[in-house]
Amino acid sequence: MSSVKKSFWNLPVLNPRTDRQKVTLPEMIFGYFLGPLLVLAMTSVVATYYLTFYRTYDDVVAQGNFLVLLPLISIIPMALANIIVGIVLGKTKTKQGKARPFILVAGPLLLGSGIVMFVMPYFSLGFRMAWMAVTYNLFAALANPIYSNAHYLMVSLSTRDLDQRGKLSVVANIPAVAGNGLVSSILMPAILSWIKAGEALGEGNLVVQNRWQLVMMLFAAAAFIGCLLEYLFTRERITEEDIDETAAQQKAETISTGKQLKAAVGDKYWWIIMIFYFLYQAGVMFKGGYVFNIFCNDFFPSATVFGQTLNAEGVQSLMALIGGIPLAAGMLFAWPVANKIGKRNFVLLGCVVSIIGSVVCLLAPANFVIVTIGQVLKGFSSIPGAYIMMALFADVLDHLEAKHGFRVDGISMSVYSTILTVVNGLAVAFFNLFYDGGAFTHQQVSSFFFLGFEIFAHGILIVVLLFLNVEKNIREEQALIASRKNGKA
């Protein structure tokens, strides 16, 4: 990206449709909500259901461990891609910023990879397996890292105004919550019912596969539109502080990746943030759709709820819906509460409530009412991590800039994205290792990972977060940054 001629990014058509000084309502709606929602709906569905689509090819399923090894082996190029993209992003200098250009580039890549993953040529078995491996990595190790590294950095680069940044953190995380919850857990199961109904039309799995292709082409097209909206209706006001608009160049020197990494790893706040995301994301994966479904099959293969007999999938959908209500409602009060008691304290409170919710569930893991009550508590506990942590991440990046005189956005996002990639790839494999290992019963394994893991993870986070005092001096540090830019320090 840094090698792209700056003249291209000077084109007026590429300029943001936002106010230069402050965050406005259109920016919040189109740049941080609607645009990302269209993209994250697509990426969430692909990441969750691509193996479900691949399993419609019976001859591929018959090839032993191919569909198990594919996501595991792909962790390597995915992790490398996130590292490389983060480094290049940190070195990028354009009039449009360092992250926004990557969002624009990601648009056609998400469109293309989202289509070719599901439009499978009817050639030989070996060709189709190769096609799966290549096209999956085109999405997971190219298109998605380019988008996610830029997208998750936008709140940090949007503004130094702490109040506006806090509100943006809430708005920007709604699409992620909706993508994983509303789209993947509620909308997509309904679409799957229509897709699977194609089996009744005969012709083997051909009709089912054609319906998959139609659905994913629509999701991919929506993601392309979403990238355009996010690009046009966002602005990197922090990056623009160092841009001479007449020359469209940054005044500051280019900071080497090694220097950025040394500054980051030498700061305890940076480590605390990364430890948080590692443990928090592991908990998200262990209570996600795959493990959630196994837990319900182990404990609720059949349950009578409100006079209706539900199978495990029905219990899962109902429990996810009820437990997700607090998280959805949290968008309304997350920032006012965090602003009043402090962002770190709000996250600490969430960890405490999460532990309480897990303990409630474990009191009677085979009791639908008890487990649902616990899941509601865990829904409340997820609010700070889902909506507020990105604002704390932004505070840490500002703290490092004040401390060292340069920003470490690129390398920080590289590590952050790599953590998410590795955790997402290994969590299910780690669960399967114990679930199929025979040392423990299936119920013991599923209840521990789905309900018990976060007791230990969030207990550790409570201790670690006690040392995260970045908010204490953030306003003074921002004033120091401003004085440097004005030549007064």
N, C-alpha and C positions, 0 to 999 in steps of 0.2 A: 504493500500500500504506500509505503514511504517513497517508492520509486516511481509512483504515478506522477505524471507531469502536473505541477501545481496549476497550470493554466486550465486544465479540465475542471478542477474544483473551484475555479474562479467564475465559472459560468453562472449568470444570474438565476437561471432556472433551478440551480441546485441550492440556492440560499434558503435558510429556514423561514417558515411562515409564522414566526413567533416574535414577541417583543424582546428587544435586546436587553432591557433592564430588569424585567421581572417576569415571573411565571404567571401566565394567564389561564383562564378557563379552557380555551380551545387547545392549548398545549397539554393540559392535564387530560382532557377528554380524548383527543386524537393521538397525541404523542406518547402518552403514558398509560392509557387504558385501552382504547379500541384497537390501535395498531398492534401493540404487543399481544392483546387477546387473540387476534386472528392468527398471529404467528405461533404463540404458545399452545393454542388449541391444536394446531397441526403437529408441532413437535411432540407434544404430549401423547397424542393419539399414535403417532408413528412409533415412539419409544415404547409405548405400552402394548401395542397390538401387532407389531410387525411379525412377531413369531406366530401369532394366531393366523395371520394370512399365509405365512410360509407353510404352516401345517395343513393347508388345504391341498398341498402337493404330496400325495401319499408316498410316492417313490422317494422323495427327499426325506420324509420322516423315517422311512425304512433304512436310511443310511446311518444307523447307529447314533453317534454323538454329534453329528454335524451341527444340528441346531442348538446344541449345548455349547460346543466349542466356538461357534461363530461370535457370539457376544463376548466371550471371555478373551479370545485372541484379539478381537477388535479393540479391547481396552488399550493396547499398546499404541496403535496409530491415533486413537482418540486422545490419549494423554499427551503424546508428542505434539499433536495438532494444537491442543489448547496452550501448551507451553510456547510454541512458535508464534501462534496468533497473538498471544498476550505480549510477547517481546516486540513483535512488529508493530502492534498497536501502540505500545509505549513510545516507539520511535517515530511514529507518524506525525507529520506536520502539514496540515492543509488549512486553507481558509475556513473550511467547514468543520474543523476540529480533528480530533484523533480517533474518536469512536464512531461518530455518525457515518463517515464514509464506509465503514465496514457493514453497517446496517443496510446501506443501499446495495452494496456488492452481494450481501447475503440473499437479497430478494430473488434474483433469477436462479441462484444456486439451490435455494429451498424449493422453488417451483420445479426445477428440473429433477433434482434428486427425489423429491416427493412423488413424482410421476414414475420415473424409471424403476423405483423400488417395487412398484406394484403392477406396472405394465410389463409382464413377464413373457418373453418370446417362447413359443411352444417348440423348442428345439430339444436336443438330447439332455439327459439327466445331468451329465457333467457340465454342460454349458449353462444350464439353469442354476446349478449350485455356484458356479463361478460368478454368474450374473448377480445372485443374491449377495455374495461376499463383497463384490466390487460396489454395487449400488448402495448396499447398507453403509459401507464406509464412506461413500460419496456424501451421504447424509450425515452420518455420525462423526466422521473424522474430517469433514471439510465444511459443509454448509452450516451445520449446527454450531461448531466451535466459533466460526466467524461471526455468526449472529449473537450467540450467548455472551461471548467475551465483551462485545460492544454494548449489548443491551443492558447487562447487569452493571455496567460502569456509568450509565447515563445519569442516574440520580446523583452520584458523587461529583459529576462534572457539570451538573445543571445550574447550580447557584451556591453561593456561600451563605445565603440567608437561611439560618437554622430552622425557622418556622416553615418557610416555603419548602425546604428540603425534607423536613419531616413529613409534611403533607404529601409531597411527591413520593416519598418512600411507601406510604400507605397505598396511594393510587397505583403506583407502579407494580406493587405486589398482588393487587387484586387479580390481574390476568393469570398469574402463576397459580393462584389458589383456584380460580375458575377453570383453568385448563386441566389441572389435575383432578379437581372435584366435579364440577358441573359437567364438563365435556367428557372426560375419560370415564367417570363413574356413573353418570346419569344419562347423558345424551348418547354416548357411544354404545352402551348395552342395548338401547332401543334400536339403533341403527344395525347392530349385529343381529338382532332378531330378524330384521328385513333381509339382511345378507344371507343368513342361514336358511331362510325360507326358500331360497333359490334351489336348495337341494331337492325340494319336492317337484321341481320342474324337469328333473331328469338331467341327462347329459353329464353325469358325474358331478365333478366340482366346477365345471366350466362356467355355469351361470353364477355360482358363488364368487368365483374369481373375477368375473366381469363386473359384478356389483362392487366388489372391493375396489377395483380400478376406478370406477365412476366416483365412488365416495372419496377416495384419496386424491383424485384429480381436483375435486372441488375444494378439499382442505388445502391442497398445495396452492391453488389459485388464490384462495383467501389469504394464505401466508404471504404471498407476493404483494398483494394489496396492503397487507399489514405493515410490511417493511417500508413501503413507500410512505404510508401515513406516519410511521414512527420517525422516519428520516426527516420528513418535511416539517413536522410539528414538534421537534425537539431542538434544543440549543445548548451548546457547551459554553456557558458563560465563564466558567473558570478557565477553560482553555483560551478563550478569547482575550483574557486579561494579558496574555503574553503574545498577542498577535498584533503586528503593525499592519493595519488594514490597507495602507497604501501599497505595501509590498506583499501582503498576504503571507508573511513569514513570521515565525516565532523569534522573539528577541533572545530568549534564553538559549544557552548552549545545549547540545544534545548530551544527555546523561547516559553513560554506558549501562548496559543491562547488569553487569557485575556490581557497579556502584549502587544501582537501585536495589539490587538484591541484598547487598551488605547493609544498606540503610534499613530495609524492611526487617530482615531477620535479627537485627540488633535491637529491635524495639519490642518490649513485652506486650504492648497493646496489640501490635500486629499479630503476634503469636496467639494471643487470647482469642482474637476474631477468627483465626484459622482453625484453632481447636474447637471453637464453638460450631463452625460450619461442618467440620468433620463429624462430630458426635451428633449434631442436630440432623444432618442429612442421613446418617446411618439410621436414626430413629424413624425418619420419614420413610425410608425404604423398607424397614422391617415391619412397619404398620401399613404399608402400601397395598395396592390391589392384589398382588400375587400372594403374599403372606396372609393378608386379610381373608382371602378366599379359602386358603387351606385351613386357617383357624376356624372359619365358619363350617367347613365340611367336617372338621374334627369334632366340634362341640355342638353344632346346630345342623346336622344333616336334615332334620325336619323339626319345625317349631310352629306352635300355634300362637299367633300374634293378632290381637284384636279380633279373635274369632276366625281368623284365616290361617290355613296351614301353608307354611312357606318352606321351600327347600333352602339349601345353604346359600345359593345365589340371591334368593329373595331376602333372606335375613341380612346378607351383606349389604344389599342395596338400601334396605330400610334403615339399618344401623348407621350406614354412611350418611344417609340423608339427615337423620336426626342428630347425629354427632357433628355434622358439618354446619348446622344452623348457627351455633355460636361463632364459629370461625367466619362465616359469611357476614354475620351481624357486627363482627369486630371491626370491620372497616369504618363503622360509624363513630366509634369511640376510641380507637387505638391511639390516634395522635393526641387528642385532648388528655387522655390519661397519662401517656408517656411524657407529654409536655409539663404536666403537673407534678408527677412523682419522679421524673427522670427516665430516660430511655433504658439505662442499665437496670434500674430498679424494677422497671416493668418486665424486662426479660427475666430477671431473677424471680419475680412473682410467678411468671409463666412456668418456670422450671418447678417451683414448689407445687403448683396446682397440678402439673403433669404427674408428679410422683404420687400425689393423693389420688388422682384419677386411676393410675395404674394399680395402686393398692386396692381400690374399690373393685376394680375388675377382677383381680386375682382372688378376692374373697369368695367369689362364686363364678368361675369362668364359664360354667355351663348354664347359667341363669341369664336369660335374655334381658330381663329388666335391670338386673345389677350391672351387667356389662354395658348396657346402653347408658345408664347413669354415669358410669365411669368414662365412657366415650364422650359424653357431653362435657364433662369436666376437662377431658383432654382436648376437646375442641376449643374451650376457653383458653387453655394453656398454650395452644399453638398460635394465638393471636400475636403476641410480641415477636416471636421468631419469624412469623410470616410477613408482618407489616412494618416492623420497626428496626430490625437488625441492619438493614441496608443503610439506614440513616446513621447508625453507630459506625458502620464501616466507613462511611463518608467522613465522619468526625476523625477517625483514625488516620485516614489519608491526609486530611488537613493538618493533623498533629505532626505527621511525618514531614510534610512540606515546611511547616514552621520550624521544625527541629533541624532539617538538613538544607533547606533552601531550594529543594526541587521535589517534584511529585514522583510517586512510585506506582502510579495507576496501572501501567501495563504489566509489570511483573507481579503485582498483587492480584490482578484479575486472572493472570495466567495460573498462579498457584490455586486461587479460589476455584476456577473452572476445572482444573485438574483434580482437585479434591472431590468435587461433585461427580466427575466422570468416573474416577476410580471407585468411589463408594457405591455409586449406582451400579457399576458393573460387577463388583465383588459381593455385594450384599446378598443377592439371591443365591449365588453360588455358595456362599458361606452358610446360609440357611439350609440349603439342600444337603451340604456336607453333614450337618448334624441330623437333619430330618431323615435322611436315608442311611445314616451310619449304624443304627441299631443299638447304640449305647443307651439311648433314652427312648421313651415311647413317643409316638407322634404328637400326642396331646401335650406332653411335657415340653417338647421342642417348640411347637407352634405357640403355646401360651407364653413361654419365656420370651421369644423374639417379638411377638405381637404386643404383649402386655408388660413383660418384666424388664426388657432391655433398657427402656427409658428411665427406669428407677435408678439404675447405675449410671447411665450416661448423663442424665440431668442432675444427679447428685454431684458428679464430677464438675459439671458446668457451674453449679451454684458456688463451689469453692473457687473455681477459676475466675468467674465473673466478679467476685468480690474485689479483685485487683484491677478491674477495668474502670479507671477513674478519668478517662479521657474527657468527659463532659465538664469536669471541674474547671479547666483552664481553656476550653475551646474558643471562647470569645476573645480572650487575650491573645491566643495564638493566631486567630484570624486577623486581629488588629496588627500583629507583627508582620504577617504576610502582606497586608495592605500597605504598611509603611515601607516595606522593601520595594514593592512595585512602584511606589511613589518617590523612591530615591531618598527616603528619610532614614533608612537603616542599612 
